[in-house]
Amino acid sequence: MRYVSTRGSAPALDFAGVTLAGLAPDGGLFVPEQWPRFSHEEIAALRGLPYATLAARIMQPFVGDCLTPERLQELCEEAYGRFAHVAVTPLTQLDERNWLLELFHGPTLAFKDVALQLLGLLFEEFLALEDRALTVVGATSGDTGSAAIDALANRDRVEIFMLHPAGRVSDVQRVQMTTVLAPNVHNVAIDGDFDTAQAMVKRLFSDRDVTSAINIGAVNSINWARLMAQVVYYFAAALQLGAPERKIAFSVPTGNFGDVFAGYVAAQMGLPIERLVVATNINDILFRALSDGDYSAGTVTPTAAPSMDIQVSSNFERLLFDLGDRDGAALAAQMAGFEQTRAMRLTNAQRDGASALFCTARADADDMAQAMRWAWEECDCEAIDPHTAVGLHAARMLEWSNDVPVVTLATAHPAKFRDAVERATGYRPSLPPRVGDIFAREERFTSLSGGYEDVRKFVLDTAIYRA
Ligand SMILES: *Cc1c(COP(=O)(O)O)cnc(C)c1O
C-alpha cells in the first residue's frame, strides 16, 4: 500500500514511511492511494474474532509489506493486552436504540490509548529496522499527552517532548503525564493556552536549526497510523450488533475529526454504516461546515469537554480530499485560502458528498449536563464523561428509522473528568485501580515562560538523540 498527500505534491510513501513522517512535506496529510474493500462474506467471516486478531486483519491491507501478518498480530496482542477489559472496547446497552462503545479501558482512560499503544510499538519496530531515532514533539490539552507518554516511556530509539498549558489541564491529566519519570520523557508546562503550545510545536517543525539537529516526529492525529488503528473498533461494534446483515449508526464526539474520519474509512472498506454523526460542543466549526458549508474558525471557548475545544479540525482535510475526486492541486489552493483568511466555503460536491454519510449536531453546556443526567438517572446509574455526553445528546436528539442501533463512542472514562460528572449528576466517579496512586507520586516537569526561543533552546539542549 502506498500513501499520497492531500495536497498532491509530496512523493508517495509506504506505511513505515508515513508512520515516521507524520505530516507530508507539502503541508498535506497522508491518505492511502485507494481504500481496501472487504466483501460481505469477508466481513461476516470476521465475527467472533478476539480484538487483537480482528485488528490485525483490518489493518493488514494498510500495512502492506511493511510487517508480516505474524508480526502485526504480535504487536496487536502486545498493544491490546494492556487494556483492562478482555473485549478491549466493550459495548454497553443504554436503552432499546442506544449503545455506548467504551473506548476508555486503556492505561490513561481515554480512547487515544487505542491508537497510541500501537503507535508506540510501530515507532520502535520501524526505527529499529531503519537504525535511526526519533524525537517526538507534541502539544496537548490533556488526553493526547498522557496517552502518548504512556505509550512511548522507556521505548528504544524514541523520546518525547510534550508541551501542556500550565494550569489548564485537569489534575488527573497533569499527573498522568508528569509522574512518568522515564529518561526519554520530557514534560514542559507552557505559560499560555493550548493554542500557544500548539503554535510553538508548529514552529519547531518548520525551524531549520531544529529539524537539522533532531529527527522530529508527530503523535497527533495527523499521523495516519492512529486513524488506521481506530477503524478497528467500528468493525468490532458493528459485527456484534449484526453487521454485515444490519446497518449501524455511530455518534462520535468530535474535535480534530480524527475519530469520526476512522468511521468514514470503515464505511469505505465496506462496513454497512447507516450514518456517522459528527457531534460537536459549542466550538462548532464542523457543525457549521456540515450544516451549511461554512468552514470558518472563530476563537476557542473553553467547555467541560476540553479535548474537543478546537477550532481548526486538521483531519477534515482528508475528507475534503476524498470527496473532491482526490484533486490535490485544487485542495492545496482551497487550504491556502483557508490558511490566509481562516474561513472557506465547502464546494457543492463536498457538501453533497458529505451529506450522503454524515449528519451533525451540537451540544451546549445544558445539553451535556442533561445527557449525563439521563444516562445516570434513566440507564441504571451509567456515568458518562462530558465528551461522551456530547455524542449521546446528538444520538438522542436526531431522528432514526425504526430498528437502527445507534452507538455513541464513549471516548473518556467518567473519572477522568469527575468534577464535571459530579456537577451534573451528584455522583463522583472514582479512578479505577489500574491508575494506582498517581497523586502520591513524584511529579517532574519543566516550566517555561519565556516564549518560543526558550522552548527551542530547551528542546535542543535536552534532546537525547541527534539527527
Ligand atoms: C481527543 C478526544 C476527542 C476528540 O477526538 P478527535 O479525534 O480529535 O475528533 C473526544 N473525546 C475525548 C475524550 C478525547 O480525548
The ligand as an ORCA input file, in Angstrom:
! r2SCAN-3c Opt
* xyz 0 1
  C      -9.371     13.665     21.569
  C     -10.702     13.456     22.170
  C     -11.893     13.637     21.443
  C     -11.907     14.167     20.020
  O     -11.348     13.254     19.115
  P     -10.918     13.730     17.658
  O     -10.281     12.542     17.035
  O      -9.973     14.881     17.852
  O     -12.161     14.156     16.947
  C     -13.100     13.353     22.058
  N     -13.138     12.908     23.339
  C     -12.027     12.725     24.082
  C     -12.147     12.261     25.486
  C     -10.762     12.980     23.526
  O      -9.655     12.797     24.275
*
